[in-house]
Amino acid sequence: MNQATLQLTQAWDKTFPQSDKVTHRKVTFYNRYGITLAADLYQPKDAAGKLPAIAVCGPFGAVKEQASGLYAQTMAEHGFLTIAFDPSFTGESGGQPRYMASPDINTEDFQAAVDFLSVQENVDPDKIGIIGICGWGGLALNTAAIDTRVKATVSSTMYDMSRINAKGYFDGEDSEEARHAKREALNAQRTTDYRSGSYALGGGVVDPLPEDAPFFVKDYYAYYKTPRGYHPRSLNSNGGWNVTGCISFLNQPILQYTNEIRSAVLVIHGEKAHSCYMSRDAFAAMMKGNPCPGNKELMLIPGAVHTDLYDQMDVIPFDSIAAFFHKYLG
């Protein structure tokens, strides 16, 4: 398949410092819908032979220059060949129109990353894992449920994007009436967008920050809107998704068959995160009747909030993540 030519920034423009322990280069690959994806590839220096490999994505609305790149670079320091990629329609990846999301296409993005890693000469195709952060944690579990080439999966500070869209935060909009109101508003927006020939943006993290903002909004602001995590290509740092960007998550649950995942899974969440209930519930659902319960683990980080697991090196349990992948990828 002919890949689209992407304009890739060659300068180091990450929100984290470059490691002197790994090599870094830009790569591209394509998914089965013909969308070309951009990724940063990290490899341990002086690595030899076929390496175990990990694909990383997330958070939802972030870019590979933020948390996913930090995870990928750090795991390369632990001996893995890794890629951090931008999902379809975002960042440096292809796909039109921009700033759309899809439970199907975004799961496919992870599978396409596995396609790419599987054919690299210096990768062992039987030793491939994935890491999903925030909304991509749920999509990573969805990928593990469908792709048997994935031998180990880590979800970190997970969001279930189907649940959050259909039921609202803390399931506060879990009613037919609330969902109907959302459908009416979103479909009215579709008509408006079609008439105008463009898509209205929903807005990223609120700015300026209201004094009475909930803690989790302040948590996001502290990452996406400050030098700590701001990036010019990040949706959350700027104009956000299209208003209609996540409409299909409303009635397409992504975690339907996670209790049939046979491969290894490590679910990590901050104990104090507003979103912790999603990992707790997803893990419980995954364990219900699972044929291989012995390789599944829920790890709660005491005192940690949602964005602590984006970039706080003293909070993210990288040694435990590396040990998990070394155990199950060999």
C-alpha positions in Angstrom: 0.0 0.0 0.0 1.2 3.5 -0.8 1.6 5.5 2.3 0.7 9.2 2.4 3.6 11.5 2.8 3.5 13.2 6.2 5.3 16.3 7.3 7.3 15.2 10.3 9.1 17.4 12.7 12.7 16.2 13.0 13.6 18.5 15.9 13.2 17.3 19.4 10.0 18.9 20.5 8.9 16.7 23.4 7.7 17.7 26.8 10.4 15.6 28.3 14.2 15.6 28.0 15.9 13.2 25.5 17.6 10.2 26.9 21.3 9.5 26.2 20.6 5.7 26.6 18.4 5.2 23.6 18.3 6.1 19.9 15.4 7.9 18.4 13.9 8.3 14.9 10.6 9.1 13.2 8.8 6.3 11.4 5.4 5.9 9.7 3.1 3.0 9.2 -0.5 2.6 7.9 -3.7 1.0 9.2 -6.2 -1.1 7.3 -8.3 2.0 6.5 -5.3 3.4 4.6 -4.5 6.1 7.1 -0.8 6.8 7.6 0.3 7.1 11.2 3.3 8.9 12.5 5.4 7.5 15.4 8.6 8.1 17.4 10.7 4.9 17.6 13.0 4.4 20.6 15.6 1.7 20.7 18.2 0.8 23.4 21.7 1.9 22.3 23.9 -1.0 21.3 20.9 -3.3 21.2 21.6 -6.5 19.3 19.4 -9.3 18.0 15.6 -9.4 18.0 14.1 -7.3 20.7 10.8 -7.5 22.5 8.7 -4.5 21.4 6.0 -2.2 22.8 3.6 0.2 21.2 2.4 3.1 23.3 -0.5 5.6 22.8 -2.4 8.2 24.9 -3.7 10.1 26.7 -6.9 10.7 24.7 -6.5 14.0 23.0 -2.7 14.1 23.6 0.2 13.6 21.1 3.2 11.3 21.1 5.4 14.2 22.3 3.7 14.1 25.6 3.1 11.2 28.0 3.2 8.3 25.5 6.6 9.4 24.3 7.9 9.5 27.9 6.6 6.0 28.5 8.1 4.7 25.2 11.5 6.3 25.8 11.6 5.0 29.4 10.7 1.5 28.4 13.4 1.6 25.7 15.8 2.4 28.6 14.6 -0.9 30.1 15.6 -2.9 27.0 12.5 -2.8 24.7 12.2 -1.4 21.2 9.2 1.0 21.5 7.1 3.3 19.4 4.8 6.1 20.6 2.3 7.0 17.9 -0.2 9.7 17.1 -3.7 8.2 16.5 -5.6 8.7 13.2 -6.8 12.3 12.6 -4.5 13.8 15.2 -0.9 15.1 15.7 1.4 14.3 12.8 -0.7 11.3 11.7 -2.9 11.4 8.6 -6.7 11.2 8.3 -9.3 13.7 7.3 -11.2 15.5 8.7 -9.0 16.3 11.6 -9.8 15.7 15.3 -12.2 12.8 15.0 -12.2 9.7 17.2 -13.6 6.2 16.6 -13.7 3.2 18.9 -13.1 1.0 15.8 -10.4 3.1 14.0 -8.6 3.9 17.2 -8.5 0.2 18.1 -7.3 -0.5 14.6 -4.5 2.1 15.1 -3.1 -0.1 17.9 -3.4 -3.2 15.7 -1.6 -1.3 12.9 1.2 -0.5 15.3 1.5 -4.3 16.1 1.5 -4.9 12.3 4.5 -2.5 12.0 6.4 -3.9 14.9 5.8 -7.5 13.8 7.7 -7.1 10.5 10.7 -5.2 11.8 13.9 -7.2 11.4 15.1 -6.4 14.9 11.8 -7.3 16.6 10.7 -10.7 17.9 7.1 -10.8 16.5 6.1 -13.2 19.3 7.1 -10.7 22.0 5.0 -7.6 21.4 3.1 -5.6 24.1 1.1 -2.4 24.2 0.6 0.4 26.7 -2.4 2.6 26.7 -2.7 5.8 28.8 -5.9 7.5 29.9 -8.6 6.9 27.2 -6.1 4.8 25.3 -6.0 2.5 28.3 -9.5 1.3 27.5 -8.6 1.1 23.8 -5.5 -1.0 24.8 -7.8 -3.5 26.6 -10.1 -3.5 23.6 -7.1 -4.3 21.4 -5.9 -7.0 23.7 -9.4 -8.6 23.5 -9.2 -8.8 19.7 -5.5 -9.1 18.8 -3.9 -12.4 19.9 -0.5 -11.1 18.7 -0.5 -8.8 21.8 1.2 -10.9 24.5 1.1 -8.3 27.3 -0.9 -5.1 27.9 -0.6 -2.2 30.4 -3.3 0.3 30.9 -2.3 3.4 32.9 -4.8 5.8 34.5 -7.5 4.4 32.3 -10.6 6.0 30.9 -13.4 3.9 29.3 -14.3 6.3 26.6 -17.6 4.6 25.8 -18.6 4.8 29.4 -17.7 8.4 29.9 -19.5 9.5 26.7 -22.6 7.4 27.4 -22.9 7.9 31.1 -20.9 11.1 31.9 -18.4 11.6 34.7 -19.0 9.3 37.7 -22.0 7.9 35.7 -23.9 11.1 36.6 -25.7 11.1 33.2 -26.6 7.5 33.1 -30.2 7.7 31.9 -32.2 7.4 28.7 -33.2 11.1 29.0 -29.6 12.3 29.3 -28.4 10.2 26.4 -31.3 11.3 24.3 -30.4 15.0 25.0 -26.8 14.3 24.0 -27.9 12.6 20.8 -30.2 15.5 19.9 -27.4 18.1 20.5 -24.8 16.1 18.6 -27.0 15.4 15.6 -28.1 19.0 15.5 -24.4 19.9 15.4 -23.9 17.4 12.5 -26.4 19.4 10.5 -24.8 22.7 11.3 -21.3 21.3 10.4 -22.5 19.9 7.1 -24.2 23.2 6.2 -21.1 25.1 6.9 -18.7 22.6 5.4 -16.5 22.6 8.5 -16.4 21.0 11.9 -16.8 23.0 15.1 -14.3 22.3 17.8 -15.4 21.4 21.2 -12.6 23.2 23.1 -9.7 21.6 24.9 -9.0 22.0 28.7 -10.9 25.1 29.9 -8.7 28.3 30.0 -8.8 30.5 32.0 -9.4 28.1 34.8 -12.5 28.9 36.9 -11.9 29.2 40.6 -14.7 26.7 41.3 -13.5 24.2 38.8 -13.6 20.5 40.0 -10.3 19.1 41.1 -10.0 16.9 38.0 -10.3 19.9 35.7 -7.6 21.6 37.7 -5.5 18.4 37.4 -5.8 18.5 33.6 -5.1 22.2 33.5 -1.9 21.7 35.5 -0.7 19.3 32.8 -2.0 20.4 29.4 -2.1 24.2 29.9 1.3 24.8 31.6 4.9 24.2 30.5 4.8 20.9 32.3 2.8 19.3 29.5 1.6 21.8 26.9 2.3 20.9 23.3 1.1 22.9 20.2 -0.2 19.8 18.4 -2.1 18.5 21.4 -5.9 18.7 21.2 -6.3 19.0 24.9 -3.8 21.8 25.1 -5.6 23.7 22.4 -9.0 23.6 20.6 -9.9 20.0 21.5 -11.8 17.4 19.5 -14.6 18.3 17.1 -17.9 18.6 18.9 -19.1 15.5 17.1 -15.7 13.8 17.3 -16.7 11.1 19.9 -20.3 10.6 18.9 -19.9 6.9 18.0 -18.6 6.1 21.5 -22.2 6.7 22.8 -23.5 3.4 21.7 -20.4 1.3 20.9 -19.0 -0.2 24.1 -15.4 -1.1 23.8 -14.9 -3.5 26.7 -17.5 -6.1 25.8 -15.1 -9.1 25.7 -12.2 -8.2 27.9 -13.1 -11.2 30.1 -11.9 -13.3 27.2 -8.4 -11.8 27.2 -6.0 -14.7 27.7 -2.8 -12.7 27.5 -1.2 -10.8 30.4 -2.7 -7.5 31.6 -1.5 -5.0 34.2 -4.1 -2.3 35.1 -2.5 0.7 36.9 -4.3 3.6 38.5 -3.7 6.4 41.0 -5.7 5.6 44.2 -6.8 9.3 44.5 -7.6 9.8 40.8 -11.1 10.9 39.9 -11.1 8.2 37.2 -10.0 5.3 39.4 -13.5 3.8 39.4 -13.1 3.0 35.7 -10.0 0.9 36.2 -11.5 -0.9 39.2 -14.7 -1.7 37.3 -12.9 -2.7 34.1 -10.6 -5.0 36.0 -13.5 -6.6 37.8 -15.3 -7.1 34.5 -12.2 -8.6 32.9 -11.8 -11.1 35.7 -15.4 -12.3 35.6 -15.1 -15.8 34.1 -11.7 -15.1 32.5 -10.0 -18.3 31.3 -6.6 -17.0 32.3 -7.0 -15.0 35.5 -3.4 -15.7 36.8 -1.7 -13.2 34.5 -3.9 -10.3 35.4 -3.1 -7.6 38.0 -4.6 -4.4 39.3 -2.0 -2.0 40.8 -3.2 1.1 42.7 -0.7 3.8 43.4 -1.2 5.3 46.9 -1.9 9.0 46.9 -1.6 9.4 43.1 -4.1 11.5 41.0 -5.0 11.1 37.4 -2.2 13.1 35.7 0.5 11.9 38.1 0.7 8.9 35.8 1.3 11.1 32.8 4.7 12.3 33.7 5.7 12.1 37.3 8.8 9.9 37.2 8.7 9.3 41.0 5.1 8.1 40.8 4.8 6.1 37.6 5.9 2.5 38.5 8.2 2.1 35.5 10.3 -0.6 37.2 7.2 -2.7 37.8 6.0 -2.1 34.3 9.3 -3.2 32.9 9.3 -6.3 35.1 5.8 -7.2 33.9 6.9 -6.9 30.3 10.1 -8.8 30.8 8.1 -11.6 32.5 5.5 -11.9 29.7 7.5 -10.9 26.7 10.7 -12.7 27.7 
